[in-house]
Amino acid sequence: MRQLAKIPLLIRFLAFYLREVVVANLLVAYAALTPTHRMRPAMLAIPLDARTDLEILLLVNLITMNPGTVSIDVSTDRRVLYVHVLFGEDPDAVRADIKGNLERRVLELMR
């Protein structure tokens, strides 16, 4: 019964993620096709609230499937995720976006 209550949450998550992927594709395509380079690649350390292997695996895969971001590694204590981003001019904003949007939503679905 608990899983049925999560169906609306799953639908909202899928809509959110689809929008994120479309926007990221457009940003990467625009950056690749324009003569000025807006890309500011960066490696970021993102503290994790996800604790289980499944939570971390889902988060890592969702980040990597999103154009412009690649999950690089998880610390041995599984508390920090290292991510490479193409648009890292404001690292704190990127961290806040990943934690506040993606990780929060993944944890809502999984817990």
N, C-alpha and C positions, 0 to 999 in steps of 0.2 A: 504494500500500500504506500509505503514511503517513497518508492521509486515513481509512482504515478504522480505524486505531488511535485516531483522535479521536472516533469515534462514541460510545463510553461517556462521554467528556468532554462532548460536545455534549448528551447526554441529561441528565447531571447539571446542566449549565448551564441547560437549559430548565426543569428542575424547580426549581432555585434561583430563577430569574427569575420563574417563575409564582408561586411562594410570595411573593416580594418584591412583586409587583404586587397580589396579593390582600390582603396585610397593609397595603400603602399605601392601597388603596381603602377598607379598613375604617377606618383612622386618619383619612383625609380625611372620610369620611362621618360618623364619630363627631364629629369636630371641627365639622362643618357643622351637625349636628343638636342639639348640646348648647348650652345658654345660656352657659356659660363658655368663654372663648376660650383654648385651649391653644396656638394657633398663634403662633409667633414668627418671622415671615418674615425671611429673611437672604439677602444676596448673598455667595457664597463664591468665593474663588479656590482652585482645586485644581490642584496641580502634576501634570503628565502624564508618565507613563512611555511612553504610546502615542506612536509616532513617525510611522507611515505614515498616509496619508489614510484608508485603509480602517479601520484601528484606531480612529482618532479619530472617524470618521463613525459607526461601530457604537456606540462608547461614548456619544457625544452623543445618538444616537437612543434608545438604551436608557434613558438618564437621563430624557429628555424624555417617553418613553412611560410612565414610572412616575409615578403621581399624586402631586402634592405637590412635584415637582421639574421644573425647566425649564432646559435648557442655554441660556445667553444668548449666549456668544461664546467664541472661542478666540483667544488672543493671536497677534500676527503671527508670532512665532517658534515658535508651536505647542507651547509648553511649559506653558501655563496655560489651564485651562478655567474659565470663569465660570458659576456655577450659581445659580439662585434656588431656595431651599427654603422650604417653609411651616413646617417644624419645625426651626428653626435655633438653638434655645436653647443647644446645645453644638456650636459650629462645628467644633471639633477632632474630635469624635466623628463628625460627619457626613462630614468629609473622610476620616477613617480608614475609615469604612464604604464610601464610594465607591471609595477606592483599594484597600483590602484585600479587598473582596468583588467589586464589579463590575469595576473595571479589571483586577484581577489575573486574574479568570476570562476576561475578553475576550482578554487577551494570551495566556493559555494556549491558547485556541482558535485564535488567529490565527497564533501562531508555531510 
